[in-house]
Amino acid sequence: MRHRADHRTLGRYGSHRMMMLFNMAASLFLKGRITTTVTRAKELRRVAEKLITRARGGTIQDRRIVRSRMPHKEAAIKLFNELAPRYASFDKGGYTRIVKLGNRFGDSAPMAVIQLIEK
């Protein structure tokens, strides 16, 4: 049964998992696309889209919240200066795309590319 199971644990405890996802979000914002497993990509989508939606607000409180969650200053700057204006006309969400690639050679884990969509 899946009662009250609202996220995937990814085999890590809470703070480790969240820092891993915020680091992956920073890499996604800096590079535009990253390759990872399908499960991690689905969890990363939740985190990244919430950060982009928060950055679209642009208030000082939004900047403080995003900066407290982002370990990389450069990624936060790019998020507010480049990505937030790009997605200003979007509804809340729909900023990322997950494309499945097939299975990884070593352990046959399903792989995917998560990327920021262009306008």
Secondary structure, 3 states (H helix, E strand, C coil): CCCCCCCCCCCCCHHHHHHHHHHHHHHHHHHCEEEEEHHHHHHHHHHHHHHHHHHHHCCHHHHHHHHHHCCCHHHHHHHHHHHHHHCCCCCCCCCEEEEEEEECCCCCCEEEEEEECCC
